[in-house]
Structure formats: C-alpha cells, structure tokens
Amino acid sequence: MNIVVCVKQVPDTAVERRLTPEGTLDRASLDGLINELDEYAIEEGLKIAEAHGGEVTILSMGPDKAAESVRKALSMGADKAVHVLDAGLAGSDALATSLALAAALKATGFDLVIFGSESTDARTGMVPAMVAERLGVPQLTLASKVDVDGTSVSIRRVSDDGYAVVSGQLPAVVSVVEKINEPRYPTFKGIMAAKKKPVQVLSLAELSVDAGSVGLAGAATWVDDFAARPPRTAGVIVKDEGDGGSKAAGFLAGRKFI
C-alpha cells in the first residue's frame, strides 16, 4: 500500500507570532517544527503500513527550512519524502496549498493520503477536503479510528452523542484527530537512518502548476487589515469586606459575562 502523509512545518506555538506588512505570518524569524496534529497522522500511517504492508511517504510543501521537519518525520519511521519547494508558493492560502499538494500526489501516486485535522498556524481545517475534491477521491475527515480492509477504508468520527462510521473505497483521503493514537518518538537509530532516506524536491514547473495560481498574488483569500494585540491592562482587585460576592458579581455583570 502506498501511504502518503502530508506534513506542514509551523512556527512554535509557544512563542509570540507576528504578521508581515503583507498580512502573512512572519515565518523567517521563528523556529519551525512539525505541526503537532500531523504527528498523529504520521503515526497512523506507520501503523497502517505495519499492519497491511507497503511504505509511507512524507509530503510537505514549504520553504527550505521545512526540510528539518521532513527529516524528523522520516526519523519516526517513514520510508521517503517529497518536498514541494518553490519561491512562488510563499503566501499561498488553503486553496492554493491544496492545488500544489494535489498536483504532487498525482505525480507520486497514492492509495491512502493522511492529514492531521488542521494546522496550528492557519487552523482552517479545509485542506484535506480540498485535496480530496481536486483528486476526485472520497474524503473521510476527523477520524478517531481508521480501519483498512482490502480496497476499502472506514473511520469513526466522534459526535456529541456517540460516533459515526464513514466508509469509502481506496484511493481516499483521511484526516485524523489527536485522540487517535500516541505518536512515537524518533530513536537514535531512526534519526541516523533518516539522513540517508531519499527526499525528492519538486518545483512548480515540475508539477505543471501555474505560478500565477498560487502564492500571495494568486490567493483567493487575504488579510485586509490587522493590528497588534493591545498590551494587557492591570486587573481589578476586589476586596472582600463582607460583600465580596456581590462586588464580583457586579463586575462580571457590568461586562456582560453573566
């Protein structure tokens, strides 16, 4: 089975993030790491390959720095990787990202494509569905459990009153939530082996993707305006002189919290 896991490098969520004057996330000044939710997708791909045979390919779109996250994904146990790398992709929105990823998947081939549920920088959660639509294959999203049986795949999607079972035929696109598994840690052996695993770099021209349809200039969505978050103001101290409860309630009511 040819399993492809899509991985995105994102800025560390523990540090302050800023936007550029163009309204895009300033990635150059921040350390990048694998999108946390994509680690669950990597683990699920590895588990399916171990159970049913085949190989796991990491697919990532991003700048040169994204190669660091690609190598980490390989150190977790994936077999090879494809890095879509082109300056023209900078500033791509979800629509353009799905276009480039779909083109790469058509070029490399796949039986099962696995995504995390969303990225921690954009948090649109739309790319898996967009990629499935562009590929013309079933989409099975927000999976808390994935089962592959021959040429079919089924998932459990948790709902407020239980779970729904969604099934489809391979090839298919699946996105998984963080409760599906516990991602493995790269071992020293895996880290060393990752240095020798093949990484294919593909440009827009090699994927036959028009540069005008991706990037900031080709984005269908954009940021009209933004402003820095105002500094945090001093809090209000309520002194309890026997009426602390009513004072606290009055404070909350005045701000329409209650």
PyMOL commands that set and color helices and strands:
alter all, ss='L'
color gray80, all
select helices_A, chain A and resi 36-52+66-75+87-89+94-108+127-135+178-180+188-194+211-213+244-254
alter helices_A, ss='H'
color red, helices_A
select strands_A, chain A and resi 2-6+9-11+32-34+55-61+80-84+112-116+139-143+145-149+152-159+162-169+172-176+199-202
alter strands_A, ss='S'
color yellow, strands_A
deselect
rebuild
show_as cartoon
